[in-house]
Amino acid sequence: MISDVDPSSRTWGAVEGWARAELERARSDNDVLTRTDIQTAALRGRIKILKELLELHLPGKRRQESKI
C-alpha cells in the first residue's frame, strides 16, 4: 500500500523532478533502433513504472498497487 503523497512537499518535488528527467531520458532511449526486443520491452517497463510513480500524488492513484 502507498501512503498519502503531499505534492507540495520538497521531498515530492525532488522525486518528481528526478522521475521526469528519467522519463524523458527513457523515452529518448526508446527511439534507438538498435535495441533488441528484450531491451525495448525492459525500457518500456521502466517508462510505465516512472509514469506510475509520477501519478502517485493524484487522488485515486495513491493506494493502487502496480499490476506488473
C-alpha positions in Angstrom: 0.0 0.0 0.0 1.1 3.5 -0.8 0.6 6.2 1.9 -0.6 9.7 1.0 1.8 11.8 -1.0 2.0 15.5 -0.3 2.5 17.1 -3.7 3.6 20.4 -2.1 6.4 18.8 -0.1 10.1 19.4 -1.0 10.6 15.6 -1.0 7.9 15.0 -3.6 9.3 17.9 -5.6 12.7 16.2 -5.7 11.2 12.8 -6.5 9.1 14.3 -9.2 12.0 16.2 -10.8 14.1 13.1 -10.8 11.3 10.9 -12.3 10.5 13.4 -15.0 14.2 13.6 -16.1 14.5 9.8 -16.1 11.2 9.5 -18.0 12.5 12.0 -20.7 15.8 10.1 -20.9 14.0 6.7 -21.2 11.7 8.0 -23.9 14.6 9.3 -25.8 16.5 6.0 -25.4 13.4 4.2 -26.6 13.8 5.8 -30.0 17.1 4.0 -30.6 16.5 1.5 -33.4 19.4 -0.9 -32.5 17.7 -2.2 -29.3 16.7 -5.9 -29.1 13.1 -6.8 -28.4 14.0 -7.6 -24.8 15.9 -4.3 -24.3 12.9 -2.5 -25.8 10.5 -4.3 -23.5 12.6 -3.6 -20.4 12.8 0.1 -21.3 9.0 0.3 -21.9 8.5 -1.3 -18.5 10.8 1.4 -16.9 8.7 4.1 -18.7 5.5 2.6 -17.3 6.9 2.5 -13.7 8.1 6.1 -14.0 4.7 7.2 -15.2 3.0 5.4 -12.3 5.4 7.0 -9.9 4.5 10.4 -11.2 0.8 9.7 -10.7 1.1 8.8 -7.0 0.0 12.3 -5.9 -3.3 12.0 -7.8 -6.4 11.1 -5.9 -7.4 7.5 -6.6 -3.9 6.5 -7.6 -2.3 6.6 -4.2 -3.3 3.2 -3.0 -3.4 1.3 -6.2 -0.7 -1.4 -6.5 1.1 -1.9 -9.7 -0.3 -4.8 -11.8 3.2 -5.8 -13.0 
